[in-house]
């Protein structure tokens, strides 16, 4: 497996997780809530901030959900599209889950993963990507899976890797709601039907350079500043986030959109459903995975 494909798996798959699965987090504390039940009349009577605080609590309490989403991302090699479908669980504090990921174009164009479904498993300390039989018979030395240990990613990629580790270990869909709350400027757009469900649509925006600081829980001040500088260099200035909350105060749809002066625009839409679904994820057999550091 060449260096380009290796770097692709580190960056592109992880980016797919962060953008497509909607694992946007922030360190804001959750409100206590008032314990009332759901219902569109009650939600509509609340201020946007109060309604989203209830949605954050209600979504977090479910502990698992099915996830489906699509992201388009500008890259130096053209537009890349990532689609994801699967389920995630956050009952243990960290995120676990299993997804089928398909990436097309951009930095994966012409690589073994371009356009092919890639099974991906997420555990609290690492994620595993199934590269298929061709990889196993060549670079994998008989192993189908590549393991990406979060601590090793942080070491290899510096501040960006530390941020990736922080996000993947500390996220769940409720933190997309927390991110919108953290903007401090939230407005209700209106009521809309999403896949047959009546929802309330909320919107907010923030400066992309402030994203790392808003989302991180555990990064050092030096790492946060380095990430902020990197985002500014990328030319992304503003991101808009839209959330659709159903009558049970649950997040059912999220869209994030950011434009860039350097051609790295992205647009991500994610749907959440089947809250409370059972999710069981195990690491592949040790004999069937190889650590990404061994492929450098």
LOZA-715691 format. One record per residue (C-alpha): residue number from 0; x negated, y, z negated. Coordinates in nm, 4 decimals. Each point is the difference from the previous one (the first is absolute). Layout:
<nodes>
node kemar->NUM | east->X | north->Y | up->Z
...
</nodes>
This chain:
<nodes>
node kemar->0 | east->0.0000 | north->0.0000 | up->0.0000
node kemar->1 | east->-0.1565 | north->0.3288 | up->0.1061
node kemar->2 | east->-0.0569 | north->0.3070 | up->-0.2145
node kemar->3 | east->0.2874 | north->0.1873 | up->0.1633
node kemar->4 | east->0.2527 | north->-0.2707 | up->-0.0824
node kemar->5 | east->-0.1359 | north->-0.0270 | up->-0.3539
node kemar->6 | east->0.0370 | north->0.3722 | up->-0.0598
node kemar->7 | east->0.3428 | north->-0.0164 | up->0.1607
node kemar->8 | east->0.1193 | north->-0.2515 | up->-0.2567
node kemar->9 | east->-0.1303 | north->0.2080 | up->-0.2891
node kemar->10 | east->0.1516 | north->0.3251 | up->0.1184
node kemar->11 | east->0.2977 | north->-0.0862 | up->0.2190
node kemar->12 | east->0.1656 | north->-0.2696 | up->-0.2094
node kemar->13 | east->-0.0425 | north->0.1975 | up->-0.3181
node kemar->14 | east->0.1356 | north->0.3103 | up->0.1709
node kemar->15 | east->0.2942 | north->-0.2085 | up->0.1158
node kemar->16 | east->0.0690 | north->-0.0936 | up->-0.3583
node kemar->17 | east->-0.0141 | north->0.3549 | up->-0.1248
node kemar->18 | east->0.1992 | north->0.1599 | up->0.2800
node kemar->19 | east->0.2399 | north->-0.2709 | up->0.1109
node kemar->20 | east->0.0879 | north->-0.1674 | up->-0.3262
node kemar->21 | east->0.0546 | north->0.3405 | up->-0.1498
node kemar->22 | east->-0.2370 | north->-0.0489 | up->-0.2833
node kemar->23 | east->-0.0401 | north->0.3676 | up->-0.0641
node kemar->24 | east->-0.0612 | north->0.0617 | up->-0.3674
node kemar->25 | east->-0.0579 | north->0.2796 | up->-0.2407
node kemar->26 | east->-0.0841 | north->0.0170 | up->-0.3662
node kemar->27 | east->0.3119 | north->0.1831 | up->-0.1113
node kemar->28 | east->0.1862 | north->-0.1387 | up->-0.2986
node kemar->29 | east->0.3516 | north->-0.1322 | up->0.0434
node kemar->30 | east->0.2922 | north->0.1693 | up->-0.1641
node kemar->31 | east->0.1970 | north->-0.1819 | up->-0.2652
node kemar->32 | east->0.3290 | north->0.0178 | up->0.1909
node kemar->33 | east->0.3438 | north->0.0229 | up->-0.1562
node kemar->34 | east->0.1083 | north->-0.3607 | up->0.0496
node kemar->35 | east->0.2992 | north->0.0811 | up->0.2241
node kemar->36 | east->0.1010 | north->-0.2421 | up->0.2757
node kemar->37 | east->-0.0276 | north->0.0638 | up->0.3734
node kemar->38 | east->0.2535 | north->0.1607 | up->0.2289
node kemar->39 | east->-0.0127 | north->0.2540 | up->0.2794
node kemar->40 | east->0.2214 | north->0.2568 | up->-0.1758
node kemar->41 | east->-0.2306 | north->0.0038 | up->-0.3018
node kemar->42 | east->-0.3138 | north->0.0183 | up->0.2143
node kemar->43 | east->0.1412 | north->0.2843 | up->0.2069
node kemar->44 | east->0.0732 | north->0.1955 | up->-0.3182
node kemar->45 | east->-0.3636 | north->-0.0164 | up->-0.1125
node kemar->46 | east->-0.2743 | north->0.2370 | up->0.1053
node kemar->47 | east->-0.2488 | north->-0.1503 | up->0.2498
node kemar->48 | east->-0.2648 | north->-0.0272 | up->-0.2736
node kemar->49 | east->0.2341 | north->-0.1741 | up->-0.2446
node kemar->50 | east->0.1331 | north->-0.2344 | up->0.2693
node kemar->51 | east->-0.3512 | north->-0.1002 | up->0.1066
node kemar->52 | east->-0.1099 | north->-0.0557 | up->-0.3586
node kemar->53 | east->0.2861 | north->-0.2461 | up->-0.0395
node kemar->54 | east->-0.0912 | north->-0.1627 | up->0.3310
node kemar->55 | east->-0.3621 | north->-0.0406 | up->-0.1137
node kemar->56 | east->0.1082 | north->-0.1731 | up->-0.3200
node kemar->57 | east->0.2611 | north->-0.2206 | up->0.1692
node kemar->58 | east->-0.2341 | north->-0.1062 | up->0.2796
node kemar->59 | east->-0.2843 | north->-0.0758 | up->-0.2387
node kemar->60 | east->0.2247 | north->-0.2163 | up->-0.2188
node kemar->61 | east->0.0826 | north->-0.2367 | up->0.2877
node kemar->62 | east->-0.3595 | north->-0.1377 | up->0.0029
node kemar->63 | east->0.0122 | north->-0.1368 | up->0.3575
node kemar->64 | east->0.1395 | north->0.0700 | up->0.3471
node kemar->65 | east->-0.0076 | north->-0.1003 | up->0.3654
node kemar->66 | east->-0.1965 | north->0.2442 | up->0.2157
node kemar->67 | east->0.0116 | north->0.0772 | up->0.3724
node kemar->68 | east->-0.1739 | north->0.2876 | up->0.1717
node kemar->69 | east->-0.1826 | north->0.1520 | up->0.2947
node kemar->70 | east->-0.2850 | north->0.2503 | up->0.0107
node kemar->71 | east->-0.1562 | north->0.1804 | up->0.2938
node kemar->72 | east->-0.3439 | north->0.1475 | up->-0.0650
node kemar->73 | east->-0.2283 | north->0.2032 | up->0.2227
node kemar->74 | east->-0.3566 | north->-0.1362 | up->0.0230
node kemar->75 | east->-0.3107 | north->0.0919 | up->0.2014
node kemar->76 | east->0.0968 | north->-0.2844 | up->0.2370
node kemar->77 | east->0.3610 | north->0.1017 | up->0.0466
node kemar->78 | east->0.3247 | north->-0.0640 | up->-0.1824
node kemar->79 | east->0.0232 | north->-0.3048 | up->-0.2221
node kemar->80 | east->0.3296 | north->-0.1591 | up->-0.1046
node kemar->81 | east->0.0359 | north->-0.2191 | up->-0.3080
node kemar->82 | east->0.3120 | north->-0.1930 | up->-0.0944
node kemar->83 | east->0.0524 | north->-0.1869 | up->-0.3253
node kemar->84 | east->0.2618 | north->-0.2323 | up->-0.1394
node kemar->85 | east->0.0031 | north->-0.1895 | up->-0.3271
node kemar->86 | east->0.0583 | north->0.0448 | up->-0.3722
node kemar->87 | east->-0.1805 | north->0.1545 | up->-0.2947
node kemar->88 | east->0.0111 | north->-0.0380 | up->-0.3777
node kemar->89 | east->-0.1156 | north->0.2434 | up->-0.2671
node kemar->90 | east->0.1286 | north->-0.1806 | up->-0.3119
node kemar->91 | east->-0.3512 | north->-0.0549 | up->-0.1336
node kemar->92 | east->-0.1039 | north->0.3627 | up->0.0298
node kemar->93 | east->-0.2160 | north->-0.0436 | up->0.3080
node kemar->94 | east->0.1373 | north->-0.0703 | up->0.3466
node kemar->95 | east->0.0202 | north->-0.3514 | up->0.1443
node kemar->96 | east->0.1668 | north->-0.0989 | up->0.3248
node kemar->97 | east->-0.0053 | north->-0.1809 | up->0.3293
node kemar->98 | east->0.0365 | north->0.1716 | up->0.3379
node kemar->99 | east->-0.0239 | north->-0.0713 | up->0.3695
node kemar->100 | east->-0.1975 | north->0.2858 | up->0.1565
node kemar->101 | east->-0.0230 | north->0.0750 | up->0.3736
node kemar->102 | east->-0.2366 | north->0.2689 | up->0.1270
node kemar->103 | east->-0.0230 | north->0.1235 | up->0.3571
node kemar->104 | east->-0.2317 | north->0.2416 | up->0.1764
node kemar->105 | east->-0.2274 | north->0.2602 | up->-0.1514
node kemar->106 | east->-0.3039 | north->-0.1361 | up->-0.1818
node kemar->107 | east->0.1280 | north->-0.3597 | up->0.0247
node kemar->108 | east->0.0459 | north->0.0157 | up->0.3793
node kemar->109 | east->-0.1635 | north->-0.2996 | up->0.1630
node kemar->110 | east->-0.0813 | north->-0.1632 | up->-0.3350
node kemar->111 | east->0.1207 | north->-0.3486 | up->-0.1042
node kemar->112 | east->0.2742 | north->0.1566 | up->-0.2138
node kemar->113 | east->0.1447 | north->0.2312 | up->0.2671
node kemar->114 | east->0.3719 | north->-0.0785 | up->0.0304
node kemar->115 | east->-0.0160 | north->-0.3189 | up->-0.2066
node kemar->116 | east->0.1948 | north->-0.0617 | up->-0.3236
node kemar->117 | east->-0.2480 | north->-0.0074 | up->-0.2862
node kemar->118 | east->0.1173 | north->-0.1622 | up->-0.3256
node kemar->119 | east->-0.1230 | north->0.2072 | up->-0.2931
node kemar->120 | east->0.0192 | north->-0.0774 | up->-0.3720
node kemar->121 | east->-0.0458 | north->0.2594 | up->-0.2738
node kemar->122 | east->-0.1029 | north->-0.0879 | up->-0.3532
node kemar->123 | east->-0.0923 | north->0.2333 | up->-0.2816
node kemar->124 | east->-0.3758 | north->-0.0281 | up->0.0557
node kemar->125 | east->-0.0256 | north->-0.0554 | up->0.3768
node kemar->126 | east->0.1869 | north->-0.0506 | up->0.3239
node kemar->127 | east->-0.0455 | north->-0.2776 | up->0.2578
node kemar->128 | east->0.0426 | north->0.0219 | up->0.3782
node kemar->129 | east->0.0537 | north->-0.3112 | up->0.2145
node kemar->130 | east->-0.2039 | north->0.0492 | up->0.3185
node kemar->131 | east->0.1129 | north->-0.3229 | up->0.1675
node kemar->132 | east->-0.1582 | north->-0.3095 | up->0.1487
node kemar->133 | east->-0.2385 | north->0.1767 | up->0.2378
node kemar->134 | east->-0.1601 | north->0.1888 | up->-0.2870
node kemar->135 | east->-0.0188 | north->-0.3179 | up->-0.2094
node kemar->136 | east->-0.1821 | north->-0.1840 | up->0.2766
node kemar->137 | east->-0.2551 | north->0.2775 | up->0.0494
node kemar->138 | east->-0.0853 | north->0.2746 | up->-0.2516
node kemar->139 | east->0.2110 | north->-0.1497 | up->-0.2784
node kemar->140 | east->-0.2035 | north->-0.3175 | up->-0.0229
node kemar->141 | east->0.3198 | north->-0.2028 | up->-0.0331
node kemar->142 | east->0.1823 | north->0.2579 | up->-0.2170
node kemar->143 | east->0.3134 | north->0.1700 | up->0.1349
node kemar->144 | east->0.0296 | north->0.2802 | up->-0.2553
node kemar->145 | east->-0.2116 | north->0.3046 | up->-0.0816
node kemar->146 | east->0.0037 | north->0.1116 | up->-0.3630
node kemar->147 | east->-0.0188 | north->0.3739 | up->-0.0783
node kemar->148 | east->-0.0873 | north->0.0401 | up->-0.3665
node kemar->149 | east->0.1113 | north->0.3448 | up->-0.1180
node kemar->150 | east->-0.3108 | north->0.0588 | up->-0.2122
node kemar->151 | east->-0.2265 | north->-0.0880 | up->0.2916
node kemar->152 | east->0.1993 | north->0.2246 | up->0.2341
node kemar->153 | east->-0.0498 | north->0.2847 | up->-0.2453
node kemar->154 | east->-0.3747 | north->-0.0668 | up->-0.0030
node kemar->155 | east->-0.0277 | north->-0.0294 | up->0.3795
node kemar->156 | east->0.2172 | north->0.2952 | up->0.0996
node kemar->157 | east->-0.0808 | north->0.2449 | up->-0.2788
node kemar->158 | east->0.2760 | north->0.2467 | up->-0.0977
node kemar->159 | east->0.2283 | north->-0.1247 | up->0.2797
node kemar->160 | east->-0.0370 | north->-0.3557 | up->-0.1289
node kemar->161 | east->0.0611 | north->0.1091 | up->-0.3580
node kemar->162 | east->0.3168 | north->0.1751 | up->0.1129
node kemar->163 | east->0.1088 | north->-0.3093 | up->0.1942
node kemar->164 | east->-0.0533 | north->-0.2170 | up->-0.3085
node kemar->165 | east->0.1913 | north->0.2466 | up->-0.2163
node kemar->166 | east->0.2925 | north->0.0049 | up->0.2414
node kemar->167 | east->0.0256 | north->-0.3732 | up->0.0600
node kemar->168 | east->-0.0209 | north->-0.0895 | up->-0.3674
node kemar->169 | east->0.2346 | north->0.2650 | up->-0.1378
node kemar->170 | east->0.2819 | north->0.0383 | up->0.2489
node kemar->171 | east->0.3639 | north->-0.0883 | up->0.0488
node kemar->172 | east->0.2829 | north->0.1639 | up->0.1993
node kemar->173 | east->0.1105 | north->0.2176 | up->-0.2906
node kemar->174 | east->-0.3221 | north->0.1945 | up->0.0340
node kemar->175 | east->0.1043 | north->0.1225 | up->0.3408
node kemar->176 | east->0.2749 | north->0.1705 | up->-0.1970
node kemar->177 | east->-0.2553 | north->0.1219 | up->-0.2538
node kemar->178 | east->-0.2093 | north->0.1500 | up->0.2800
node kemar->179 | east->0.2951 | north->0.2006 | up->0.1245
node kemar->180 | east->0.0689 | north->0.1165 | up->-0.3551
node kemar->181 | east->-0.3647 | north->0.1004 | up->-0.0351
node kemar->182 | east->0.0316 | north->0.2441 | up->0.2889
node kemar->183 | east->0.2165 | north->0.2200 | up->-0.2210
node kemar->184 | east->0.2051 | north->0.1027 | up->0.3028
node kemar->185 | east->0.2775 | north->-0.2482 | up->0.0742
node kemar->186 | east->0.3198 | north->0.0687 | up->0.1867
node kemar->187 | east->0.3086 | north->-0.2033 | up->0.0749
node kemar->188 | east->0.0484 | north->-0.0348 | up->0.3757
node kemar->189 | east->0.3420 | north->-0.1643 | up->-0.0126
node kemar->190 | east->0.1749 | north->-0.3375 | up->-0.0063
node kemar->191 | east->-0.0711 | north->-0.2560 | up->0.2708
node kemar->192 | east->0.0683 | north->-0.3654 | up->0.0780
node kemar->193 | east->-0.3100 | north->-0.2216 | up->0.0047
node kemar->194 | east->0.0536 | north->-0.3534 | up->0.1273
node kemar->195 | east->0.3603 | north->0.0091 | up->-0.1096
node kemar->196 | east->-0.0661 | north->0.1524 | up->-0.3427
node kemar->197 | east->0.1059 | north->0.3475 | up->-0.1134
node kemar->198 | east->-0.3088 | north->0.1914 | up->-0.1106
node kemar->199 | east->-0.1156 | north->0.3434 | up->-0.1069
node kemar->200 | east->-0.2912 | north->0.1430 | up->0.1968
node kemar->201 | east->-0.2729 | north->0.2062 | up->-0.1742
node kemar->202 | east->-0.3044 | north->0.1760 | up->0.1444
node kemar->203 | east->-0.3166 | north->0.1648 | up->-0.1234
node kemar->204 | east->-0.3441 | north->0.0922 | up->0.1312
node kemar->205 | east->-0.3496 | north->0.0569 | up->-0.1324
node kemar->206 | east->-0.3522 | north->0.0845 | up->0.1131
node kemar->207 | east->-0.1769 | north->-0.3154 | up->0.1166
node kemar->208 | east->-0.3255 | north->0.1135 | up->-0.1622
node kemar->209 | east->0.1744 | north->-0.0332 | up->-0.3365
node kemar->210 | east->0.1213 | north->-0.3548 | up->0.0708
node kemar->211 | east->-0.2767 | north->-0.1892 | up->-0.1775
node kemar->212 | east->0.0344 | north->0.2079 | up->-0.3148
node kemar->213 | east->0.3790 | north->-0.0426 | up->-0.0001
node kemar->214 | east->-0.0163 | north->-0.3753 | up->0.0554
node kemar->215 | east->-0.2963 | north->-0.1226 | up->-0.1987
node kemar->216 | east->0.0168 | north->-0.1449 | up->-0.3486
node kemar->217 | east->-0.3572 | north->-0.1065 | up->-0.0693
node kemar->218 | east->-0.2404 | north->0.1848 | up->0.2308
node kemar->219 | east->-0.2753 | north->0.2193 | up->-0.1379
node kemar->220 | east->-0.0014 | north->0.3731 | up->0.0640
node kemar->221 | east->-0.2980 | north->-0.0421 | up->0.2345
node kemar->222 | east->0.1795 | north->-0.2658 | up->0.2072
node kemar->223 | east->0.3149 | north->0.2097 | up->0.0154
node kemar->224 | east->-0.1948 | north->0.2990 | up->0.1285
node kemar->225 | east->-0.1773 | north->-0.2150 | up->0.2604
node kemar->226 | east->0.3307 | north->-0.1351 | up->0.1263
node kemar->227 | east->0.1520 | north->0.3462 | up->0.0117
node kemar->228 | east->-0.2941 | north->0.1201 | up->0.2085
node kemar->229 | east->0.0398 | north->-0.2986 | up->0.2346
node kemar->230 | east->0.3707 | north->0.0663 | up->0.0532
node kemar->231 | east->-0.0713 | north->0.3641 | up->0.0771
node kemar->232 | east->-0.2623 | north->-0.1087 | up->0.2545
node kemar->233 | east->0.2560 | north->-0.2226 | up->0.1721
node kemar->234 | east->0.2041 | north->0.3103 | up->0.0798
node kemar->235 | east->0.3215 | north->-0.1134 | up->-0.1682
node kemar->236 | east->0.1635 | north->0.2942 | up->-0.1659
node kemar->237 | east->0.3541 | north->-0.0924 | up->-0.0994
node kemar->238 | east->0.1990 | north->-0.3165 | up->-0.0596
node kemar->239 | east->0.3770 | north->-0.0296 | up->-0.0170
node kemar->240 | east->0.1660 | north->-0.2821 | up->-0.1900
node kemar->241 | east->0.3672 | north->-0.0969 | up->0.0369
node kemar->242 | east->0.1763 | north->-0.2432 | up->-0.2335
node kemar->243 | east->0.3448 | north->-0.1581 | up->0.0220
node kemar->244 | east->0.1510 | north->-0.1107 | up->-0.3333
node kemar->245 | east->0.3035 | north->-0.2290 | up->-0.0132
node kemar->246 | east->0.2979 | north->-0.0002 | up->-0.2352
node kemar->247 | east->-0.1875 | north->-0.2191 | up->-0.2486
node kemar->248 | east->-0.2804 | north->0.2580 | up->-0.0280
node kemar->249 | east->-0.2361 | north->-0.2232 | up->0.2001
node kemar->250 | east->-0.2418 | north->0.1066 | up->0.2711
node kemar->251 | east->0.1103 | north->-0.1609 | up->0.3292
node kemar->252 | east->-0.1953 | north->0.1995 | up->0.2586
node kemar->253 | east->-0.3124 | north->0.2145 | up->0.0049
node kemar->254 | east->-0.1620 | north->0.2010 | up->0.2760
node kemar->255 | east->-0.3361 | north->0.1757 | up->-0.0222
node kemar->256 | east->-0.1264 | north->0.2211 | up->0.2789
node kemar->257 | east->-0.3162 | north->0.2062 | up->0.0329
node kemar->258 | east->-0.1510 | north->0.1902 | up->0.2913
node kemar->259 | east->-0.3708 | north->0.0495 | up->0.0533
node kemar->260 | east->-0.2221 | north->0.2308 | up->0.1998
node kemar->261 | east->-0.2372 | north->-0.2936 | up->0.0626
node kemar->262 | east->0.2482 | north->-0.2426 | up->0.1597
node kemar->263 | east->0.0513 | north->-0.2158 | up->-0.3094
node kemar->264 | east->0.3731 | north->0.0712 | up->-0.0352
node kemar->265 | east->0.2031 | north->-0.2688 | up->-0.1706
node kemar->266 | east->0.3685 | north->-0.0846 | up->-0.0289
node kemar->267 | east->0.1152 | north->-0.2768 | up->-0.2331
node kemar->268 | east->0.3519 | north->-0.1330 | up->-0.0609
node kemar->269 | east->0.0692 | north->-0.2697 | up->-0.2590
node kemar->270 | east->0.3191 | north->-0.1786 | up->-0.1048
node kemar->271 | east->0.0504 | north->-0.1672 | up->-0.3406
node kemar->272 | east->0.2675 | north->-0.2601 | up->-0.0700
node kemar->273 | east->0.0812 | north->-0.3106 | up->-0.2071
node kemar->274 | east->-0.1217 | north->0.1563 | up->-0.3226
node kemar->275 | east->-0.0705 | north->-0.2648 | up->-0.2619
node kemar->276 | east->-0.0887 | north->-0.2646 | up->0.2586
node kemar->277 | east->-0.2307 | north->-0.2790 | up->-0.1182
node kemar->278 | east->-0.3596 | north->0.0474 | up->0.1158
node kemar->279 | east->-0.2628 | north->-0.2687 | up->-0.0590
node kemar->280 | east->-0.3493 | north->0.0602 | up->0.1324
node kemar->281 | east->-0.3116 | north->-0.2110 | up->-0.0450
node kemar->282 | east->-0.3527 | north->0.0481 | up->0.1261
node kemar->283 | east->-0.1006 | north->-0.2307 | up->0.2871
node kemar->284 | east->-0.2089 | north->-0.3021 | up->-0.0909
node kemar->285 | east->-0.3566 | north->0.1083 | up->-0.0756
node kemar->286 | east->-0.1258 | north->-0.2244 | up->0.2796
node kemar->287 | east->0.2171 | north->0.1892 | up->0.2510
node kemar->288 | east->-0.1173 | north->0.3577 | up->-0.0585
node kemar->289 | east->-0.3218 | north->0.1949 | up->0.0479
node kemar->290 | east->-0.0862 | north->0.3255 | up->-0.1760
node kemar->291 | east->-0.0091 | north->0.3039 | up->0.2297
node kemar->292 | east->-0.3477 | north->0.0893 | up->-0.1279
node kemar->293 | east->-0.1329 | north->-0.3211 | up->0.1534
node kemar->294 | east->0.1076 | north->0.1238 | up->0.3446
node kemar->295 | east->-0.1904 | north->0.3277 | up->-0.0101
</nodes>
